Amino acid sequence: MMLLKRIATSIVLFVFFFVVLYFAIAMVGGFMAGFKHGLMAGASGQDPHDGSGRQIGTDFVKNNILAITLSALVISLILSLGLSFSGILSWCKKPSPPPKT
């Protein structure tokens, strides 16, 4: 029964962590690519507010979709299995033995 609880918990945590990590990696990577483009455009005398940074951020996600997905999969798998099988969560702990009298 304990193994079933741990497996169910790890599946739920995996889905949650995957969604959060996927969007976090995509947003931070797109932001950094667009920000870098804005800095470079401002340094070269171009208008950094022309909207091309948004397109650069979108292209970052399109060009790196496999790396983003694999990173999110691996990290969420490790986190979900680690949390559910470590005993940190109260419903995934082994029951303590009764005290000896």
C-alpha positions in Angstrom: 0.0 0.0 0.0 2.9 2.4 0.8 4.5 1.7 -2.6 1.2 2.6 -4.3 1.0 5.9 -2.4 4.5 6.8 -3.2 4.0 6.0 -6.9 0.8 8.0 -7.1 2.4 10.9 -5.3 5.4 10.8 -7.6 3.1 10.8 -10.7 1.2 13.8 -9.4 4.4 15.7 -8.5 6.0 14.8 -11.8 3.2 16.5 -13.8 3.2 19.5 -11.5 7.0 20.0 -11.6 7.1 19.4 -15.4 4.6 22.1 -16.1 6.2 24.6 -13.7 9.7 23.9 -14.9 8.8 23.9 -18.6 7.2 27.3 -18.4 9.9 28.7 -16.1 12.8 27.6 -18.4 11.0 28.9 -21.5 10.2 32.2 -19.9 13.7 32.8 -18.4 15.4 31.7 -21.6 13.2 33.8 -23.8 13.6 36.8 -21.5 17.4 36.5 -21.5 17.6 36.2 -25.3 15.3 39.2 -25.8 17.1 41.2 -23.1 20.5 40.4 -24.6 19.2 41.5 -28.0 17.8 44.8 -26.5 21.2 45.5 -24.9 23.1 44.8 -28.1 20.6 46.9 -30.2 20.9 49.8 -27.7 24.7 49.6 -27.8 24.8 49.7 -31.6 22.6 52.7 -31.9 19.4 50.9 -33.0 16.1 51.4 -31.3 15.9 48.7 -28.6 12.1 49.2 -28.3 11.2 48.1 -31.8 9.7 44.8 -30.7 12.3 42.6 -32.3 13.3 41.4 -28.8 10.0 39.7 -28.4 10.5 37.8 -31.7 14.0 36.8 -30.6 12.5 35.4 -27.3 9.9 33.5 -29.2 12.6 32.1 -31.6 14.6 31.0 -28.6 11.8 28.8 -27.4 11.1 27.4 -30.9 14.8 26.6 -31.5 15.4 25.0 -28.2 12.1 23.2 -27.6 13.8 19.8 -27.3 16.4 20.9 -24.8 13.7 22.7 -22.7 11.5 19.7 -22.7 14.3 17.2 -21.9 15.6 19.4 -19.1 12.1 19.8 -17.6 11.5 16.0 -17.9 14.7 15.0 -16.2 14.6 17.6 -13.4 10.9 16.9 -12.6 11.5 13.2 -12.6 14.4 13.5 -10.1 12.5 15.9 -7.9 9.2 13.9 -7.9 10.9 10.6 -7.1 13.2 12.2 -4.5 10.3 13.8 -2.7 7.9 10.8 -2.8 10.5 8.2 -1.8 12.5 10.2 0.8 9.8 10.2 3.4 9.6 14.0 3.6 5.9 14.0 2.9 3.9 12.7 5.8 1.7 10.3 3.8 4.8 8.7 2.2 6.6 7.8 5.5 6.8 4.3 6.8 4.7 3.8 9.9 6.8 3.8 13.0 6.8 0.6 15.0 4.7 0.5 18.1 6.6 1.2 21.3 7.7 -1.9 23.3 6.2 -2.2 26.7 
